[in-house]
Amino acid sequence: MSPRSKLILQILGFIVVVVLLAWAIWAVFFRVPGTSLVPGSAAEPEQGSLPAIGEGQGARVVAEGGVSLLEPEPAAPGATVDTVASGSRTQVESLTSDRADFITLAGNGFNYYNEQDGNFYRISQTGGEPIKISDEVFNGVENVTWDRIGDKAVLEFPDGSNIFYDFKTKERATLPQAGRDFSFSAGGEAIGYKYMGQNEADRWLVVSEPNGQGQELIQALGDKGYNVQVNWSPNNQVAATYRESTSAAGEEIFLIGLNDENFRSLQTNGLGFKGAWSPSGDQILYSVYSADTDYNPVLHIAGSRLDDVGAGNRSLRLNTWPDKCAFAEETLLYCAVPRSLEQGSGLFPELADTVPDIIYKIDLKNNLSAPVAFPEKSAGETLNVKNMMVSADGGELYFTDQVSGEIMKLRLR
């Protein structure tokens, strides 16, 4: 072989290596979750699997504009700390001294798990001494899904085992080890979950009684399980949502019912859909991210009534996630918004785990949003909010601090 031919082959080999390296970087860091590793290609869905792009009825595009946002003024370190939220630094009260994991509102108190001793407790909304709600010890619980009342729960463990437990009747049952992403129906009489078998043909959205009896296969998932969020709607019409990329900057969201309904779909101006229902189930609060938002989440709200999915779809112009929000009523919610976000927090939410939050009040009826509190503990210690809840009379906010795990109470009036 001539030196010229060898030089040409070396150049071609170098080009191939560069192209393969570029593809690998794209696949690892820039590929949209759920899309094919081969740009421009997508696997054909199996018969009876999740809907393909375009099969929804009348997807709606997010309207520009959205809620009017009042930007907060920085809370001065020397400013007076209020005891009632008024848009500035606000003192919060700690209801627990120990870490309280997986809390839920239960009557006039909270149920929670103590990782240190493996027990479940209830504590009053005014604080006081925690009371055990079961004599049974559950060591190493990794996740807890509660029903709306707080009497029943699905406990998940690191070894993959899943247990249903009724804290009122003491009923206990073993659920499928391949079960993931559990969600209770509105009345607690059923659960939905993803059954993720080893083979793609053995992956389904399943509905059953809470103890695992009466299993019903609702929807084949195939290789799309990652894009399905099991989240039972308050009106019991939707068991899960499924997201499918329509472009590099948008997704189509399909509502999955219990009886093969062909609901309208929702079009988003962003990726990484995460959703939560309003109290009636007539609206869906969701976050997405895009290059235009530095891949940080932005909240949106849209109608989810089955005859008009996507109605009033608009941005709330707040950089946070639905699981940091709580509805006080159908047209009023509160959200914890990080004071700052690193680029890419939509892809990696853990980047915001220690960032202090500001509490916003969002009036969906009048399309207004304003900060109501910079929550602080004693000595000016700022807080990172999760598991936010609103009292029945709307006068108090409850949440856990991401760092300490303590249950906090913030007075709204």
C-alpha positions as CSV (number, residue, x, y, z in Angstrom):
1,M,0.0,0.0,0.0
2,S,1.3,3.4,-1.0
3,P,2.1,6.1,1.7
4,R,-0.7,8.2,0.1
5,S,-3.3,5.4,0.6
6,K,-2.1,4.9,4.2
7,L,-2.6,8.6,4.9
8,I,-6.1,8.6,3.4
9,L,-7.1,5.5,5.5
10,Q,-5.7,7.1,8.6
11,I,-7.7,10.3,8.0
12,L,-10.9,8.3,7.4
13,G,-10.3,6.3,10.5
14,F,-9.8,9.5,12.5
15,I,-13.1,11.0,11.2
16,V,-15.0,7.8,12.1
17,V,-13.6,7.9,15.7
18,V,-14.6,11.5,16.1
19,V,-18.1,10.8,14.8
20,L,-18.5,7.9,17.2
21,L,-17.3,9.9,20.1
22,A,-19.7,12.7,19.3
23,W,-22.6,10.2,19.1
24,A,-21.7,8.7,22.4
25,I,-21.6,12.1,24.1
26,W,-25.0,13.0,22.6
27,A,-26.5,9.6,23.7
28,V,-25.2,10.0,27.3
29,F,-25.7,13.7,28.0
30,F,-28.2,15.2,25.5
31,R,-30.6,12.4,24.4
32,V,-34.2,13.1,25.5
33,P,-35.4,10.3,27.8
34,G,-37.6,7.8,26.0
35,T,-36.3,8.5,22.5
36,S,-34.3,6.1,20.4
37,L,-30.5,6.1,20.6
38,V,-30.6,6.4,16.8
39,P,-31.6,10.0,16.0
40,G,-34.7,10.1,13.8
41,S,-35.8,6.5,14.5
42,A,-38.3,5.1,16.9
43,A,-39.5,1.6,17.7
44,E,-42.9,0.6,16.5
45,P,-45.4,0.1,19.4
46,E,-46.7,-3.4,19.8
47,Q,-50.4,-4.1,19.4
48,G,-52.3,-2.8,22.4
49,S,-49.3,-0.7,23.6
50,L,-49.2,3.0,24.5
51,P,-50.5,5.4,21.9
52,A,-48.3,6.8,19.2
53,I,-47.7,10.5,18.6
54,G,-50.7,12.1,17.1
55,E,-53.3,9.6,18.2
56,G,-54.7,11.9,20.9
57,Q,-57.6,14.1,20.1
58,G,-56.9,17.8,19.6
59,A,-53.6,18.4,21.5
60,R,-53.3,22.1,22.6
61,V,-50.2,24.2,22.6
62,V,-49.3,26.1,25.7
63,A,-50.5,29.7,25.6
64,E,-47.9,32.5,25.8
65,G,-47.9,34.9,28.8
66,G,-49.5,33.1,31.7
67,V,-49.7,34.2,35.3
68,S,-48.5,37.7,36.3
69,L,-45.6,37.2,38.6
70,L,-44.6,39.6,41.4
71,E,-40.8,39.2,41.9
72,P,-39.7,39.0,45.6
73,E,-37.4,41.6,47.1
74,P,-34.4,40.1,48.8
75,A,-35.0,39.5,52.5
76,A,-32.5,41.7,54.4
77,P,-30.5,39.8,57.0
78,G,-31.3,42.5,59.6
79,A,-35.0,42.8,58.8
80,T,-37.7,41.9,61.3
81,V,-38.8,38.2,61.2
82,D,-42.6,37.9,61.1
83,T,-44.5,35.2,62.9
84,V,-47.3,35.4,60.2
85,A,-46.5,35.3,56.5
86,S,-46.6,38.7,55.0
87,G,-44.2,38.5,52.0
88,S,-40.9,38.7,54.0
89,R,-38.8,36.7,56.5
90,T,-41.2,34.4,58.4
91,Q,-40.5,32.3,61.5
92,V,-41.7,28.7,61.3
93,E,-42.4,26.3,64.2
94,S,-40.8,22.8,64.3
95,L,-43.4,20.2,65.3
96,T,-40.8,17.3,65.6
97,S,-37.3,17.1,66.9
98,D,-36.5,13.9,64.9
99,R,-36.5,13.3,61.2
100,A,-40.0,12.5,59.9
101,D,-40.0,10.7,56.6
102,F,-42.9,10.0,54.2
103,I,-45.4,12.3,56.0
104,T,-49.0,12.5,55.1
105,L,-51.9,14.5,56.5
106,A,-54.2,12.3,58.5
107,G,-57.2,13.9,60.2
108,N,-56.0,16.6,62.6
109,G,-52.4,15.4,62.5
110,F,-49.6,13.7,60.5
111,N,-48.5,10.2,60.0
112,Y,-44.8,9.7,59.4
113,Y,-42.0,7.1,59.4
114,N,-39.0,7.2,61.8
115,E,-36.0,5.7,60.1
116,Q,-34.1,5.3,63.4
117,D,-36.4,2.9,65.0
118,G,-38.5,1.6,62.1
119,N,-41.8,2.8,63.6
120,F,-44.7,4.8,62.2
121,Y,-46.0,7.7,64.3
122,R,-48.8,10.3,64.4
123,I,-48.3,13.8,65.7
124,S,-50.8,16.5,66.1
125,Q,-50.9,19.7,64.0
126,T,-50.0,21.6,67.2
127,G,-47.0,19.4,68.0
128,G,-46.7,17.4,71.2
129,E,-45.6,13.8,71.8
130,P,-45.7,11.5,68.8
131,I,-47.8,8.4,69.2
132,K,-47.1,5.0,67.5
133,I,-49.8,4.0,65.0
134,S,-48.6,0.4,64.9
135,D,-46.8,-2.0,67.2
136,E,-45.2,-3.6,64.1
137,V,-41.7,-2.5,63.2
138,F,-40.7,-1.9,59.6
139,N,-36.9,-1.6,59.3
140,G,-35.3,-0.1,56.2
141,V,-38.4,1.3,54.5
142,E,-37.3,3.0,51.3
143,N,-40.5,4.6,50.1
144,V,-44.1,4.9,51.4
145,T,-47.3,5.6,49.3
146,W,-50.3,6.6,51.5
147,D,-54.0,6.6,50.6
148,R,-55.7,10.0,50.9
149,I,-57.0,9.4,54.5
150,G,-53.7,8.1,55.8
151,D,-55.0,4.7,57.0
152,K,-53.4,2.5,54.3
153,A,-50.0,2.5,52.8
154,V,-47.7,0.6,50.4
155,L,-44.2,0.1,51.9
156,E,-41.2,-0.4,49.5
157,F,-37.9,-1.9,50.7
158,P,-34.4,-1.8,49.2
159,D,-34.5,-5.6,48.4
160,G,-37.4,-4.9,46.0
161,S,-40.1,-6.3,48.3
162,N,-43.4,-4.4,48.5
163,I,-45.9,-4.7,51.4
164,F,-49.5,-3.3,51.7
165,Y,-50.4,-2.4,55.3
166,D,-53.6,-1.1,56.8
167,F,-52.8,0.8,60.0
168,K,-56.4,0.7,61.1
169,T,-57.3,-3.0,60.6
170,K,-53.6,-4.3,60.8
171,E,-54.1,-6.2,57.5
172,R,-50.8,-7.0,55.9
173,A,-50.2,-8.4,52.4
174,T,-47.3,-9.0,50.1
175,L,-47.4,-7.2,46.7
176,P,-45.5,-8.2,43.5
177,Q,-41.8,-7.6,43.7
178,A,-41.8,-6.2,40.2
179,G,-44.3,-3.5,41.2
180,R,-43.2,0.1,40.9
181,D,-44.7,3.6,41.2
182,F,-47.8,2.8,43.4
183,S,-50.8,5.1,43.6
184,F,-54.1,4.7,45.5
185,S,-57.5,5.5,44.0
186,A,-59.3,8.5,45.5
187,G,-61.3,6.3,48.0
188,G,-58.4,4.0,48.8
189,E,-60.3,0.9,47.5
190,A,-57.8,0.2,44.8
191,I,-54.2,0.7,43.8
192,G,-52.5,1.2,40.4
193,Y,-48.8,0.4,39.7
194,K,-46.4,-0.5,37.0
195,Y,-45.5,-4.2,36.8
196,M,-42.0,-4.2,35.4
197,G,-41.2,-7.8,34.4
198,Q,-37.8,-8.7,33.0
199,N,-39.2,-9.1,29.5
200,E,-40.8,-6.1,27.7
201,A,-43.8,-8.2,27.0
202,D,-44.3,-8.7,30.7
203,R,-44.6,-5.0,31.6
204,W,-48.0,-3.6,32.3
205,L,-50.0,-0.9,34.1
206,V,-51.9,-2.9,36.7
207,V,-54.9,-2.1,38.9
208,S,-55.9,-4.3,41.9
209,E,-57.3,-4.2,45.3
210,P,-54.8,-2.7,47.8
211,N,-53.9,-6.2,49.1
212,G,-53.0,-7.3,45.6
213,Q,-56.1,-9.3,44.9
214,G,-58.2,-8.9,41.7
215,Q,-55.4,-7.8,39.4
216,E,-56.4,-6.3,36.1
217,L,-54.0,-5.5,33.3
218,I,-54.9,-2.0,32.0
219,Q,-52.2,-1.1,29.5
220,A,-49.1,-2.8,28.0
221,L,-46.0,-0.7,28.7
222,G,-43.3,-2.5,26.6
223,D,-40.2,-0.3,26.7
224,K,-42.1,2.8,27.5
225,G,-42.5,2.3,31.3
226,Y,-40.0,5.0,32.0
227,N,-42.3,7.6,30.5
228,V,-45.4,6.5,32.4
229,Q,-46.3,8.2,35.7
230,V,-48.9,6.3,37.8
231,N,-51.0,9.1,39.4
232,W,-54.6,8.3,40.1
233,S,-56.9,11.3,39.6
234,P,-59.2,12.5,42.3
235,N,-62.2,11.8,40.1
236,N,-61.0,8.2,39.5
237,Q,-61.1,8.7,35.7
238,V,-57.4,8.6,35.0
239,A,-54.9,6.1,36.5
240,A,-51.7,7.3,34.8
241,T,-50.1,9.7,32.3
242,Y,-47.8,8.8,29.4
243,R,-45.4,11.3,27.8
244,E,-44.0,11.0,24.3
245,S,-41.5,13.4,22.8
246,T,-42.8,15.2,19.7
247,S,-39.7,17.2,19.1
248,A,-36.5,18.3,20.8
249,A,-38.5,20.8,22.8
250,G,-41.9,19.3,23.4
251,E,-43.9,16.4,24.6
252,E,-47.4,15.0,24.1
253,I,-49.1,13.9,27.3
254,F,-51.7,11.1,27.1
255,L,-54.1,10.4,29.9
256,I,-54.6,6.6,30.5
257,G,-58.0,5.6,31.7
258,L,-59.3,2.4,33.1
259,N,-61.5,1.4,30.1
260,D,-59.5,2.0,26.9
261,E,-60.8,5.6,26.7
262,N,-59.4,7.8,23.9
263,F,-58.9,11.0,25.8
264,R,-57.6,14.2,24.3
265,S,-53.9,14.8,24.8
266,L,-51.9,17.7,26.1
267,Q,-49.0,19.3,24.2
268,T,-46.2,20.9,26.3
269,N,-43.5,23.4,25.4
270,G,-40.8,21.5,27.2
271,L,-39.5,18.0,28.2
272,G,-39.4,16.0,31.5
273,F,-43.2,16.2,32.3
274,K,-44.0,15.8,36.0
275,G,-47.7,16.3,36.9
276,A,-50.0,16.6,39.9
277,W,-53.8,16.9,40.1
278,S,-55.9,19.7,41.5
279,P,-58.4,18.7,44.3
280,S,-61.2,18.0,41.8
281,G,-59.0,16.5,39.1
282,D,-60.2,19.1,36.6
283,Q,-56.8,20.6,36.3
284,I,-53.2,19.3,36.1
285,L,-50.2,21.2,37.5
286,Y,-47.0,20.2,35.7
287,S,-43.4,21.2,35.1
288,V,-41.3,20.9,32.0
289,Y,-37.8,22.2,31.1
290,S,-36.2,23.2,27.8
291,A,-33.1,24.9,26.4
292,D,-34.9,28.3,26.7
293,T,-35.2,27.7,30.5
294,D,-31.6,26.5,30.9
295,Y,-33.0,23.0,31.4
296,N,-34.6,24.2,34.7
297,P,-38.2,23.3,35.5
298,V,-41.1,25.8,34.9
299,L,-44.6,25.3,36.3
300,H,-47.7,25.2,34.1
301,I,-51.4,24.6,34.7
302,A,-53.9,23.1,32.2
303,G,-57.4,21.8,32.2
304,S,-57.7,18.0,32.5
305,R,-61.5,17.5,32.1
306,L,-61.8,14.6,29.8
307,D,-63.9,16.6,27.2
308,D,-61.4,19.5,27.2
309,V,-57.9,18.4,28.1
310,G,-55.4,21.3,27.7
311,A,-57.9,24.1,28.2
312,G,-56.3,27.3,29.6
313,N,-52.8,25.8,29.3
314,R,-50.4,28.4,30.6
315,S,-47.1,29.0,32.3
316,L,-47.1,30.0,36.0
317,R,-43.6,31.5,35.4
318,L,-42.1,29.8,38.5
319,N,-39.0,27.6,38.5
320,T,-40.1,24.6,40.6
321,W,-41.8,21.2,40.6
322,P,-45.3,20.1,41.3
323,D,-44.2,18.0,44.3
324,K,-43.1,21.3,46.0
325,C,-46.7,22.7,45.7
326,A,-50.0,22.2,47.5
327,F,-53.5,23.2,46.5
328,A,-55.5,25.1,49.2
329,E,-58.5,25.0,46.9
330,E,-59.2,24.5,43.2
331,T,-58.0,27.9,42.2
332,L,-55.4,28.6,44.9
333,L,-52.1,26.9,45.5
334,Y,-48.8,27.5,47.3
335,C,-45.5,26.5,45.9
336,A,-41.9,26.5,47.3
337,V,-39.6,28.0,44.7
338,P,-35.8,27.7,45.0
339,R,-34.1,31.1,45.4
340,S,-31.7,30.0,42.6
341,L,-31.2,27.0,40.4
342,E,-28.1,25.6,38.8
343,Q,-28.4,25.1,35.0
344,G,-29.8,21.6,34.4
345,S,-31.8,21.2,37.6
346,G,-34.8,20.0,35.5
347,L,-32.7,17.0,34.6
348,F,-31.1,16.6,38.0
349,P,-33.6,17.8,40.7
350,E,-31.1,16.8,43.4
351,L,-29.1,19.9,42.6
352,A,-31.8,21.9,44.4
353,D,-31.9,19.8,47.6
354,T,-30.1,22.3,49.8
355,V,-31.2,25.5,48.1
356,P,-33.4,27.8,50.3
357,D,-37.0,28.2,49.2
358,I,-39.4,31.1,48.9
359,I,-43.1,30.3,49.4
360,Y,-45.4,31.7,46.6
361,K,-49.1,32.1,46.6
362,I,-50.7,31.5,43.2
363,D,-54.2,32.8,42.4
364,L,-55.3,30.8,39.4
365,K,-58.7,32.6,39.1
366,N,-57.1,36.1,38.7
367,N,-53.8,34.8,37.3
368,L,-51.7,36.4,40.0
369,S,-48.6,35.1,41.8
370,A,-46.7,36.7,44.7
371,P,-44.2,35.6,47.4
372,V,-45.8,35.2,50.8
373,A,-42.8,34.0,53.0
374,F,-39.1,33.5,53.2
375,P,-39.4,30.6,55.8
376,E,-36.7,30.5,58.5
377,K,-36.0,28.6,61.7
378,S,-34.4,30.1,64.7
379,A,-31.2,32.1,64.2
380,G,-32.1,32.8,60.5
381,E,-31.6,29.3,59.3
382,T,-33.2,29.0,55.9
383,L,-35.2,26.0,54.7
384,N,-35.6,23.7,51.7
385,V,-39.3,22.7,51.5
386,K,-40.8,19.4,50.5
387,N,-44.1,17.6,51.2
388,M,-46.1,20.8,51.5
389,M,-49.7,20.6,52.8
390,V,-52.3,23.2,53.6
391,S,-54.6,23.1,56.7
392,A,-58.3,22.6,56.2
393,D,-59.1,26.2,57.1
394,G,-56.3,27.5,54.9
395,G,-54.6,29.3,57.8
396,E,-51.4,27.2,58.0
397,L,-48.8,25.6,55.8
398,Y,-47.1,22.4,56.8
399,F,-44.0,20.9,55.2
400,T,-40.8,19.0,56.0
401,D,-37.3,20.5,55.7
402,Q,-35.3,18.6,53.2
403,V,-32.1,19.0,55.3
404,S,-33.3,18.3,58.9
405,G,-36.4,16.2,58.0
406,E,-38.4,18.0,60.7
407,I,-42.1,18.8,60.2
408,M,-42.6,22.6,60.1
409,K,-45.6,24.8,60.5
410,L,-45.9,28.3,58.9
411,R,-48.8,30.6,59.8
412,L,-50.6,32.2,56.9
413,R,-52.9,34.3,59.0
